[in-house]
């Protein structure tokens, strides 16, 4: 079973987390959630029976197969490369960040060098 971690515990993140936790996404296990608001992560983690992380590093320490990003473009810009470097594939919802060609090139090159995938 592949593992999934979630960045962003707002409305969209909650829908995604609950869907994965309830098996609606297929054979995936939600292992952890992270938000810049620790209380939001704690509440969602309790609801979905997974780990609450209070840092990106903590989220990546669990070595998830996939990290789903449900944050804001600015957050994606600071998290994309660390996610790929940690060995996770990245599912991106804040695609507006890729309007920056330099960022897009940096992330694409990083993924290629590590054999990781970015899903949009």
N, CA, C and O of each residue as an XYZ file, in Angstrom:
480
protein
N       0.855     -1.177      0.000
C       0.000      0.000      0.000
C       0.897      1.234      0.000
O       1.842      1.318      0.784
N       0.603      2.181     -0.870
C       1.367      3.427     -0.970
C       0.911      4.400      0.116
O      -0.257      4.422      0.503
N       1.857      5.198      0.595
C       1.559      6.152      1.654
C       1.450      7.568      1.103
O       2.141      7.951      0.159
N       0.557      8.330      1.726
C       0.271      9.700      1.309
C       0.386     10.606      2.530
O      -0.103     10.283      3.613
N       1.042     11.745      2.330
C       1.074     12.796      3.348
C       0.485     14.052      2.710
O       0.574     14.243      1.498
N      -0.111     14.894      3.531
C      -0.806     16.075      3.037
C      -0.225     17.338      3.631
O      -0.014     17.430      4.840
N       0.034     18.316      2.772
C       0.417     19.662      3.198
C      -0.787     20.562      3.004
O      -1.260     20.725      1.880
N      -1.284     21.142      4.066
C      -2.408     22.063      3.963
C      -3.676     21.449      4.510
O      -4.217     20.508      3.929
N      -4.146     21.969      5.610
C      -5.319     21.409      6.292
C      -6.520     22.342      6.232
O      -7.365     22.327      7.127
N      -6.598     23.147      5.190
C      -7.760     24.007      4.980
C      -8.907     23.200      4.389
O      -8.916     21.971      4.471
N      -9.867     23.889      3.797
C     -11.054     23.211      3.273
C     -10.713     22.140      2.242
O     -11.196     21.013      2.347
N      -9.900     22.469      1.261
C      -9.544     21.498      0.230
C      -8.718     20.364      0.819
O      -8.944     19.199      0.493
N      -7.780     20.687      1.670
C      -6.962     19.656      2.316
C      -7.801     18.689      3.129
O      -7.544     17.485      3.132
N      -8.793     19.208      3.813
C      -9.692     18.353      4.618
C     -10.429     17.361      3.725
O     -10.547     16.184      4.066
N     -10.920     17.829      2.593
C     -11.637     16.951      1.669
C     -10.712     15.844      1.167
O     -11.093     14.674      1.125
N      -9.519     16.218      0.798
C      -8.550     15.236      0.299
C      -8.185     14.244      1.394
O      -8.207     13.034      1.169
N      -7.852     14.746      2.572
C      -7.440     13.871      3.675
C      -8.529     12.879      4.033
O      -8.273     11.686      4.194
N      -9.745     13.383      4.156
C     -10.844     12.485      4.526
C     -11.118     11.467      3.428
O     -11.438     10.314      3.718
N     -10.997     11.882      2.171
C     -11.197     10.945      1.071
C     -10.166      9.829      1.072
O     -10.510      8.663      0.878
N      -8.915     10.178      1.286
C      -7.855      9.156      1.337
C      -8.051      8.273      2.561
O      -7.991      7.047      2.464
N      -8.285      8.894      3.710
C      -8.456      8.127      4.955
C      -9.648      7.178      4.882
O      -9.620      6.097      5.469
N     -10.692      7.581      4.163
C     -11.893      6.752      4.046
C     -11.812      5.731      2.908
O     -12.765      4.990      2.665
N     -10.678      5.694      2.217
C     -10.490      4.713      1.152
C     -11.065      5.105     -0.190
O     -11.104      4.279     -1.102
N     -11.516      6.345     -0.341
C     -12.114      6.774     -1.596
C     -11.088      6.922     -2.719
O     -11.458      6.956     -3.893
N      -9.816      7.008     -2.372
C      -8.757      7.164     -3.371
C      -8.164      5.821     -3.780
O      -7.240      5.772     -4.592
N      -8.673      4.765     -3.239
C      -8.118      3.445     -3.542
C      -7.195      2.984     -2.432
O      -7.375      3.332     -1.265
N      -6.218      2.206     -2.812
C      -5.328      1.578     -1.835
C      -4.160      2.497     -1.449
O      -3.004      2.229     -1.776
N      -4.489      3.565     -0.760
C      -3.502      4.509     -0.256
C      -3.760      4.709      1.227
O      -4.903      4.685      1.684
N      -2.682      4.906      1.968
C      -2.777      5.113      3.408
C      -2.334      6.527      3.731
O      -1.198      6.906      3.447
N      -3.230      7.311      4.327
C      -2.867      8.653      4.782
C      -2.072      8.501      6.063
O      -2.584      8.007      7.068
N      -0.812      8.930      6.025
C       0.063      8.738      7.181
C       0.258      9.992      8.013
O       0.495      9.908      9.218
N       0.160     11.177      7.370
C       0.455     12.409      8.108
C      -0.140     13.612      7.405
O      -0.348     13.609      6.192
N      -0.410     14.648      8.202
C      -0.845     15.939      7.685
C       0.013     17.026      8.318
O       0.511     16.883      9.435
N       0.173     18.119      7.574
C       0.965     19.257      8.039
C       0.271     20.549      7.633
O      -0.289     20.653      6.541
N       0.315     21.520      8.518
C      -0.186     22.855      8.223
C       0.638     23.852      9.025
O       1.161     23.519     10.088
N       0.752     25.067      8.518
C       1.468     26.096      9.283
C       0.728     26.421     10.570
O       1.325     26.944     11.511
N      -0.557     26.119     10.623
C      -1.356     26.257     11.843
C      -1.369     24.889     12.536
O      -2.109     24.001     12.112
N      -0.573     24.701     13.584
C      -0.489     23.396     14.237
C      -1.836     22.864     14.718
O      -2.077     21.657     14.691
N      -2.717     23.770     15.161
C      -4.036     23.324     15.628
C      -4.843     22.700     14.495
O      -5.534     21.702     14.697
N      -4.755     23.282     13.311
C      -5.477     22.727     12.159
C      -4.963     21.328     11.829
O      -5.748     20.431     11.524
N      -3.651     21.146     11.890
C      -3.069     19.822     11.636
C      -3.497     18.835     12.712
O      -3.827     17.689     12.406
N      -3.495     19.265     13.956
C      -3.881     18.366     15.053
C      -5.330     17.892     14.915
O      -5.624     16.712     15.103
N      -6.225     18.817     14.587
C      -7.642     18.469     14.461
C      -7.854     17.501     13.304
O      -8.540     16.490     13.456
N      -7.269     17.804     12.149
C      -7.462     16.937     10.984
C      -6.817     15.575     11.205
O      -7.381     14.554     10.811
N      -5.661     15.547     11.819
C      -4.999     14.269     12.094
C      -5.850     13.394     13.009
O      -5.943     12.183     12.805
N      -6.460     13.997     14.003
C      -7.322     13.230     14.911
C      -8.528     12.667     14.160
O      -8.932     11.527     14.387
N      -9.095     13.473     13.266
C     -10.257     13.021     12.499
C      -9.897     11.892     11.525
O     -10.707     11.001     11.269
N      -8.690     11.943     10.995
C      -8.286     10.973      9.971
C      -7.394      9.855     10.516
O      -6.933      8.996      9.764
N      -7.157      9.876     11.823
C      -6.351      8.847     12.470
C      -4.961      8.702     11.824
O      -4.551      7.616     11.414
N      -4.258      9.841     11.752
C      -2.901      9.835     11.221
C      -2.045     10.785     12.054
O      -2.534     11.386     13.010
N      -0.798     10.917     11.701
C       0.127     11.763     12.444
C      -0.076     13.239     12.107
O      -0.315     13.595     10.953
N       0.020     14.080     13.112
C       0.012     15.529     12.928
C       1.451     16.014     12.953
O       2.194     15.734     13.893
N       1.838     16.740     11.919
C       3.204     17.264     11.844
C       3.163     18.780     11.939
O       2.270     19.429     11.393
N       4.135     19.328     12.634
C       4.183     20.773     12.826
C       5.310     21.410     12.033
O       5.650     22.574     12.245
N       5.890     20.637     11.112
C       6.913     21.165     10.212
C       6.941     20.311      8.956
O       6.514     19.156      8.965
N       7.441     20.883      7.892
C       7.602     20.120      6.654
C       8.599     18.985      6.864
O       8.417     17.885      6.342
N       9.637     19.256      7.620
C      10.634     18.228      7.900
C      10.007     17.034      8.617
O      10.311     15.880      8.313
N       9.130     17.332      9.571
C       8.429     16.262     10.278
C       7.559     15.441      9.349
O       7.494     14.218      9.474
N       6.892     16.100      8.421
C       6.062     15.401      7.442
C       6.906     14.482      6.577
O       6.526     13.340      6.315
N       8.052     14.983      6.135
C       8.908     14.209      5.238
C       9.681     13.116      5.956
O      10.144     12.167      5.323
N       9.826     13.236      7.267
C      10.544     12.207      8.032
C       9.865     10.850      7.930
O      10.520      9.818      8.070
N       8.564     10.841      7.690
C       7.835      9.595      7.532
C       8.032      8.951      6.173
O       7.503      7.867      5.926
N       8.781      9.590      5.288
C       9.112      9.097      3.959
C       7.885      8.642      3.160
O       7.829      7.503      2.697
N       6.904      9.538      3.002
C       5.708      9.156      2.243
C       6.037      8.930      0.769
O       6.959      9.538      0.225
N       5.277      8.056      0.141
C       5.438      7.842     -1.297
C       4.999      9.081     -2.068
O       5.619      9.469     -3.058
N       3.913      9.695     -1.592
C       3.348     10.874     -2.241
C       3.101     11.963     -1.207
O       2.698     11.688     -0.076
N       3.349     13.202     -1.614
C       2.944     14.358     -0.819
C       1.946     15.133     -1.661
O       2.248     15.536     -2.784
N       0.759     15.337     -1.114
C      -0.271     16.133     -1.766
C      -0.177     17.544     -1.210
O      -0.233     17.748      0.002
N      -0.036     18.508     -2.095
C       0.071     19.908     -1.703
C      -1.285     20.571     -1.897
O      -1.798     20.625     -3.014
N      -1.863     21.072     -0.821
C      -3.140     21.791     -0.853
C      -2.984     23.073     -0.056
O      -3.728     23.326      0.892
N      -2.016     23.872     -0.448
C      -1.689     25.086      0.304
C      -1.903     26.315     -0.567
O      -2.992     26.522     -1.103
N      -0.888     27.110     -0.704
C      -0.901     28.306     -1.549
C       0.357     28.267     -2.412
O       1.328     27.597     -2.060
N       0.349     28.975     -3.534
C       1.527     28.950     -4.400
C       2.830     29.277     -3.681
O       3.860     28.667     -3.969
N       2.803     30.229     -2.750
C       4.026     30.599     -2.028
C       4.545     29.421     -1.201
O       5.754     29.202     -1.120
N       3.648     28.677     -0.598
C       4.060     27.518      0.199
C       4.645     26.436     -0.696
O       5.632     25.795     -0.333
N       4.048     26.231     -1.853
C       4.582     25.251     -2.787
C       5.994     25.627     -3.208
O       6.861     24.762     -3.333
N       6.222     26.905     -3.424
C       7.542     27.346     -3.879
C       8.636     27.043     -2.853
O       9.793     26.846     -3.225
N       8.285     27.007     -1.587
C       9.299     26.687     -0.582
C       9.349     25.197     -0.252
O      10.314     24.736      0.359
N       8.337     24.446     -0.640
C       8.269     23.033     -0.248
C       8.582     22.044     -1.368
O       8.985     20.917     -1.083
N       8.411     22.429     -2.622
C       8.513     21.475     -3.726
C       9.860     20.766     -3.762
O       9.909     19.537     -3.812
N      10.938     21.511     -3.738
C      12.266     20.889     -3.831
C      12.556     20.004     -2.621
O      13.032     18.885     -2.817
N      12.299     20.433     -1.381
C      12.517     19.527     -0.250
C      11.708     18.238     -0.344
O      12.198     17.177      0.041
N      10.482     18.313     -0.847
C       9.662     17.105     -1.003
C      10.341     16.138     -1.970
O      10.466     14.948     -1.679
N      10.774     16.645     -3.104
C      11.436     15.803     -4.106
C      12.764     15.263     -3.577
O      13.092     14.096     -3.791
N      13.517     16.101     -2.894
C      14.796     15.666     -2.320
C      14.602     14.571     -1.286
O      15.478     13.725     -1.104
N      13.466     14.580     -0.609
C      13.179     13.558      0.406
C      12.768     12.226     -0.222
O      12.630     11.222      0.477
N      12.574     12.221     -1.538
C      12.245     10.978     -2.215
C      10.770     10.734     -2.434
O      10.370      9.615     -2.754
N       9.949     11.764     -2.268
C       8.507     11.635     -2.472
C       8.116     12.200     -3.831
O       8.746     13.131     -4.332
N       7.071     11.628     -4.420
C       6.447     12.247     -5.578
C       5.515     13.332     -5.055
O       5.051     13.271     -3.917
N       5.245     14.327     -5.898
C       4.505     15.505     -5.470
C       3.244     15.669     -6.302
O       3.303     15.708     -7.531
N       2.105     15.765     -5.627
C       0.830     16.056     -6.284
C       0.498     17.514     -5.997
O       0.289     17.887     -4.843
N       0.449     18.331     -7.029
C       0.346     19.779     -6.888
C      -1.065     20.263     -7.204
O      -1.621     19.949     -8.257
N      -1.631     21.026     -6.284
C      -2.907     21.682     -6.530
C      -2.719     23.173     -6.798
O      -3.527     23.778     -7.503
N      -1.663     23.774     -6.245
C      -1.395     25.209     -6.428
C      -0.560     25.422     -7.680
O       0.586     25.867     -7.609
N      -1.146     25.099     -8.823
C      -0.381     25.121    -10.073
C       0.032     26.522    -10.487
O       0.904     26.676    -11.342
N      -0.578     27.551     -9.897
C      -0.200     28.912    -10.224
C       1.270     29.200     -9.955
O       1.850     30.086    -10.582
N       1.868     28.477     -9.048
C       3.293     28.670     -8.757
C       4.148     28.359     -9.979
O       5.241     28.906    -10.133
N       3.649     27.480    -10.848
C       4.419     27.102    -12.037
C       4.341     28.147    -13.142
O       4.927     27.961    -14.208
N       3.627     29.240    -12.903
C       3.640     30.353    -13.851
C       4.997     31.045    -13.845
O       5.332     31.776    -14.777
N       5.770     30.814    -12.799
C       7.136     31.338    -12.706
C       8.044     30.355    -13.441
O       8.294     29.262    -12.932
N       8.549     30.717    -14.636
C       9.319     29.752    -15.428
C      10.595     29.269    -14.731
O      10.994     28.117    -14.899
N      11.222     30.131    -13.964
C      12.437     29.713    -13.262
C      12.111     28.649    -12.206
O      12.848     27.676    -12.051
N      11.014     28.841    -11.489
C      10.597     27.848    -10.495
C      10.224     26.545    -11.171
O      10.627     25.474    -10.718
N       9.466     26.621    -12.242
C       9.077     25.424    -12.977
C      10.306     24.653    -13.440
O      10.363     23.434    -13.277
N      11.282     25.335    -14.008
C      12.504     24.674    -14.467
C      13.258     24.036    -13.309
O      13.753     22.915    -13.427
N      13.346     24.751    -12.189
C      14.057     24.228    -11.016
C      13.400     22.948    -10.512
O      14.090     21.968    -10.230
N      12.082     22.947    -10.397
C      11.367     21.786     -9.887
C      11.437     20.630    -10.883
O      11.665     19.485    -10.492
N      11.247     20.921    -12.142
C      11.309     19.880    -13.176
C      12.687     19.215    -13.187
O      12.779     17.988    -13.220
N      13.748     20.005    -13.159
C      15.103     19.464    -13.162
C      15.350     18.624    -11.913
O      15.931     17.541    -11.992
N      14.913     19.119    -10.773
C      15.099     18.384     -9.515
C      14.391     17.038     -9.567
O      14.950     16.025     -9.148
N      13.172     17.020    -10.076
C      12.419     15.764    -10.186
C      13.113     14.799    -11.130
O      13.226     13.612    -10.826
N      13.571     15.283    -12.255
C      14.262     14.421    -13.228
C      15.537     13.832    -12.632
O      15.818     12.648    -12.816
N      16.303     14.644    -11.928
C      17.555     14.172    -11.337
C      17.331     13.096    -10.282
O      18.186     12.232    -10.088
N      16.206     13.141     -9.608
C      15.921     12.195     -8.523
C      14.978     11.057     -8.936
O      14.666     10.186     -8.124
N      14.535     11.064    -10.170
C      13.615     10.038    -10.618
C      12.244     10.141     -9.962
O      11.558      9.134     -9.792
N      11.848     11.339     -9.598
C      10.564     11.587     -8.944
C       9.579     12.124     -9.973
O       9.965     12.551    -11.061
N       8.316     12.096     -9.613
C       7.261     12.597    -10.492
C       6.504     13.727     -9.826
O       6.355     13.781     -8.605
N       6.024     14.636    -10.683
C       5.163     15.725    -10.233
C       3.840     15.538    -10.955
O       3.790     15.473    -12.183
N       2.778     15.453    -10.182
C       1.437     15.311    -10.747
C       0.694     16.621    -10.567
O       0.689     17.203     -9.482
N       0.067     17.078    -11.639
C      -0.667     18.345    -11.594
C      -2.136     18.057    -11.809
O      -2.952     18.979    -11.811
